Amino acid sequence: MKITLTGLSLFVLYGLTTSYRVHIYVSTPMTCTSAQTYCIRFYKNLSIVSNKEDLQMLEEAAGGTYNNSWINSQENVCKSLKYEDTNTSSTEYFFENPPFCAFTYEVRWKKTSCSNKFPFFCYENFILVRENKTWEEALEFCRSHYTDLASFPFDWPVNQIKNETNNTQTDSVWTGLRFLDGNWYWLNVKSVQTDLPLPSCPPEPYRCGARNTETERWENRDCEEKLNFLCLM
C-alpha cells in the first residue's frame, strides 16, 4: 500500500529522492485488453502519451522505430501508435483509435479494432533514493513510504534509467532482486530469473541483487552493504 508522506517526513526526504517514469516496450503482439492486463500485472499500466517528450521516450524504449503499438490515452482508452519517418524536418506519429478522435503535436488518429494484436508500451514510476541502506533496510523503507523495491522481471530500461541514476551517491543501487531457495527471484514475481548474468549459487552474504550504474551490469552484493536504491511508486 502506498503511503502519503506529510510534514516532517516530506522535509526529511526532500532533495534525497528523484522520481521519474520509464517506458517498457513489449514486442509480443496482444489485443488491447490483453496488453493492458499484462501492463497492470507486471508494471503500472499501458503507457500514456500526451506530448512529444513522451513520444521520444517511447522511441528510446523501443530502441528506435517501431510498428503499430498499443498505448493508453488520457481517456483510459486503448490507442495504437505507429512510428513513421517522413524524411522531413520533423517526425510524424500516426495513431489509430476507435472511434476517430483528434490530437495535437503533429498526430493523427485512425480507426482500428481493439481485437487487433500489436506490440505495446507499459510504464512504471520509480523513485531513486539517495540514502545508503542495507538491502533489508531499503526494502523496509520502500514498503513503508512507497510500494516496494523496484523489480525489472523482463526488461531493464537502460536508456531511460541510465541518465536518471547518474547522480547516485554509490556506484550501484539496490533493486528487488534476491537469491532465495537456490534461485534468483524478483520481489512479487513468482518465476525464477534464469537469464541474469549472476552466480547460480552465490556465497553468503552476497545474495542481494544490485545494478551498477557505471558499468550497466547486474551484481550480487553483500546484503549488509549500504547503497542507494530504487523504489516503485
N, C-alpha and C positions, 0 to 999 in steps of 0.2 A: 504494500500500500504506500502510495506517495504521500509524504507529509509536508505540509506547508510550513516554511520557516518564517518566524516573525521575530521582531525585537532584537535581543542580544545575539541570537543565532545568526540572523542575517548580517549583523555587523561583523561577527567573527569570520564569516565565510566570504564577505565582500573582498574582492581582489585576489582571493585564493582559488577561485574556480572560473572556468571558461566553458560556456555552453555552446553547442553547435549541432547542426543537423547534417547527417550524411545520408547518401542515397546508395542503394544496392541494386545492381542490375541482375535480374534473374532471367537467364536465357531460355529456360524451359517454357514452351508455349502453354498457356492455360486460358480458360474462359475468364471473363471479367470477374465473376463471382468467386471462382476458384483462386484467382490471383489475389483478390482482396482477403480471402480466408487465409491464404498462405502468409501474406504480409502481417496480418493481425496475430497469427500464431507465433511467428518467428521474429517479427520486428514490431513496428508500431502500426503502420497501415500502408496502403498504396501511396506513392509519392504525390505531393501536391505541387502544381506548377502555377505560379502567379506572376512571374516576370522573367526577364532574360537571364538574370543571375541563376534562377532555378534551372532553366534550360541548359545553361553552361555546366552546372553541377551534374545534371543527368548525362550530358555528353562525356564528362570526365569519368563518371561511374561506369559507363558502357565501354570505356576505352576508345572512344571515337564515335564513328557513325553507328546507327542502329536502325532497324526496320520498325514497322508498326509495333508499338509497345503500350500496354495499359498503364495509365496513371489515374490519379484521383483528382477530380475537380474540386473547387472550393464548395460546390454544392453537394459534395459527397456522392457524386455520380461518376461511374467509370468513363474514361475517355481514352481514346487511342492516339498515341503520338507517333508521328512519322518524321524522321530527320531527312532533309534533302539539302545538298549543297548546290546552290543555284549559280555558283561561279560569278557572283556579283559582289558588291561591297558589303553585303550583309547576308546572313543565313536565314532562310525562311523555315518555319516549322509548321507543318500541316497536322491538324488534329482531326480525329473522327469521333463523332458522338451522336447517339440517338437521344432526343431529336436534335435537329440543327440548332446551333446557338452561335453567338458572336464572341470574339475575344480580341484583345488588342495586342500590341507588341509584335506586329507582323505575323499574326497567327490566323489561320483559317480552320474552321471546323467542318467536318463532313459526317454524313450518316454512316453507321456501321452497326452490325448486330453484336450484342453483348455475348452471344454464344460463340463468336469467332475466337480462335485461340492465338494469342500473341505472347511474346515475352513481356516482362513488366518490370516496374521500378518500385521498390519498397523504401521506406525511410525509417530512420531511427534517430532519437535525440540523445546526445551524450553530454556528460559533464566531466571535464578534466579537473581533478582536484590536486592542487599543488601543495599537498601536505604529505609528509613522509610517515607512512604507517606500514605495519606488517600486513600480510595478506588477510589474516583474520580480522585485524582492526579495520582494514579497508572495506572488507565485506560488511562488517557491522555498521560502519559509517554510511555506506551506500544504502543499506536496507533501512536505516533509521531516518535518513534525510531525503532519499530519492526512491529508487526502486530496487536496484541490485547492482553488483559489479557487472561491468559490460561484458557481454558474450558475443562472439562472432562465429557462429556454428558453421557457416558456409563460406563467407567471403569477408576478408579484411579489406575495407575500402581505403586502400593505401593512399591513392591520390588525394582524397579529401581529408583524411585524418593527419597525414604527414605534416602539412603546414600548420595545422592546429596544435600539434604536440611539440612544436619547435621550442616552446617556452617552458618546457618541463624543467624541474629542478634536479631530476635524476635522469640518467640515460635511458632507463627502462621504466615502464609503467605496469602496475598490476592490472590483470584482467580476470574475468570469471572463469579461468581455466585451472583445473585441479586434477592431480593424479590420485585416483581412489580405486580400491579393489582391483588393482592391476591394470587399470586403463586410464587414459586421459579423458576427462569429461568437461563440458561447458555447464555452468550453472543452469538449471531449469531445462536442460536438453538431455533426453534420455539416451540418445545414440552415442556410441563410442567414437571418438575422434581418432581415426587411424591414419589420416593423411597429413598430420602435422609433423614437421621435422624435429621431433623431440625424442629423447631416450625412451625405449619401451619399458624400462624398469629403472627409473632414476633412484639413486640412493637417498635415504633420509638425510637432511630435511629439504632436499632440492626437488620438491614435488608441487610447486605452485608455478603457474604459467604467467609470464610477463611478455610484453612486446618491447623490443629495443627500438627506440625512436631514431637512433643514429644509423644502425645497420638495417633496419626494417626487417628484423628476424624475430621469430619466436624463441623464447628462452625458458628453461626450467631453472628456477632460482630458489634459494633458501627462503622458506616461508616466513622466517623471522626477520628477514631483511626489510628495511623500511624504504618504501618507494612512493612516488606519486601514483595516482591510479585513476581509472576511468569508471564512472558510474553511468548506469542507464537512468534517464529521467522518467 
